[in-house]
Amino acid sequence: LAQSTESVGEYFVWLIIIFAILIPLLTMKLFSYDKRNRTDQILLTSPVSVTGIVLGKYFAALSVFLITLVLSFVFPVILFIIGKPVLSETIGTYVGFIFIWSVFIAIGICISSMTESQVVSAILTFVVLFVLYLIEMVAGSVNNQITKTVLGWFSVFGRYEDFKNGIFNISSIVYYISFVFVALFLTARNIERRRYS
């Protein structure tokens, strides 16, 4: 039982690491490509709102992930056939994974809207995601409570632990949704400035 549950957790930890590498490649051209080739002018002069443009690209990228996620259902199904993993932890792991992926994509889109270079966009996105990972490691070794609290604000991975353990913490859900909202809001502002520049 414990081994089966641990296998699910380890499986998703590796998926998070793999997708953290793939996300910059997925999001790097969502806005930077259009800016570089001036095709963004077509979008900016269209009757579609900036919010609609940002959400459209965001959910398009997110749908790619969801397709990948559906394909990953094979592994938990096999575990349930040959073992007895805890259902709440398996579901929580999936839900937490979706939230982390949503945040990563929002960050990638935001950075893509800041530059015309796809390479720069990919590198910056990877660096930001790596820094978020380092923050989690540093926060665990810091003794100063104020510093730990500040680092906790950016602890994207730390809140995933609750979901992995089958705990659906409302504050963690609100945190992820708020993170996505802020990143997409900043993206919309970047596009808005370009519309009127």
C-alpha positions, -999 to 999 in steps of 0.1 A, spaced: 0 0 0 27 25 10 49 15 -19 20 20 -44 12 54 -30 48 64 -30 51 53 -66 23 77 -76 40 106 -58 74 99 -73 59 95 -108 43 130 -106 74 146 -91 93 134 -122 65 147 -144 67 181 -128 104 183 -134 100 172 -170 72 197 -177 92 225 -160 117 219 -187 91 216 -215 70 246 -205 94 273 -217 94 256 -251 56 255 -251 51 291 -241 81 309 -257 64 318 -290 29 325 -278 34 362 -278 71 368 -287 67 352 -321 38 375 -330 57 406 -317 89 397 -337 70 392 -369 46 420 -363 16 397 -367 4 408 -333 -9 439 -350 -37 418 -365 -47 407 -330 -44 441 -315 -66 457 -342 -92 430 -340 -125 434 -321 -113 408 -296 -104 422 -262 -69 419 -248 -83 398 -220 -98 375 -246 -65 372 -265 -46 364 -234 -71 338 -221 -73 322 -255 -36 316 -257 -35 305 -221 -62 279 -224 -48 267 -257 -15 260 -240 -33 245 -210 -53 222 -233 -20 207 -246 -12 198 -210 -46 183 -203 -42 160 -233 -9 149 -220 -24 145 -185 -51 122 -199 -25 100 -214 -8 97 -181 -39 81 -166 -25 47 -177 1 46 -149 -24 51 -119 -48 26 -136 -20 0 -136 -13 8 -100 -49 3 -90 -49 -31 -108 -18 -45 -92 -19 -26 -59 -40 -5 -36 -29 31 -37 -49 57 -16 -76 72 -39 -76 106 -22 -39 109 -26 -40 99 -62 -68 124 -70 -50 151 -49 -18 145 -68 -35 151 -101 -53 182 -89 -21 196 -74 -3 188 -106 -29 207 -127 -26 238 -104 12 238 -107 11 234 -144 -15 263 -146 9 285 -127 39 275 -148 21 282 -181 8 316 -168 44 325 -159 57 314 -194 30 334 -212 37 365 -191 74 363 -199 66 357 -236 47 389 -237 77 409 -225 101 400 -253 103 396 -290 129 368 -288 116 333 -284 150 321 -271 151 348 -244 115 340 -235 124 303 -230 155 310 -210 139 335 -187 109 312 -181 133 283 -173 153 306 -149 121 318 -131 108 282 -127 142 271 -114 143 300 -89 109 290 -77 123 255 -71 153 269 -53 131 290 -31 114 259 -18 148 244 -9 160 276 8 128 281 27 133 248 44 167 257 57 160 293 68 155 299 106 144 335 104 106 335 106 101 367 86 124 355 58 106 321 58 72 338 55 83 359 26 98 329 8 66 310 16 47 335 -6 65 321 -36 64 285 -25 46 270 -55 61 235 -49 55 236 -11 17 238 -15 18 208 -38 27 186 -8 -8 191 6 -25 178 -26 0 149 -28 -10 138 6 -47 140 -3 -54 173 15 -74 198 -4 -64 230 13 -86 259 3 -58 284 10 -35 265 -15 -62 265 -41 -67 303 -37 -30 308 -38 -26 290 -72 -56 307 -87 -43 341 -75 -9 334 -89 -24 326 -123 -46 357 -122 -17 380 -114 5 365 -141 -23 368 -167 -32 403 -155 4 414 -161 4 398 -195 -27 417 -205 -11 449 -193 20 442 -214 -2 436 -245 -23 467 -237 7 489 -237 18 476 -270 -17 482 -285 -14 519 -277 24 523 -283 
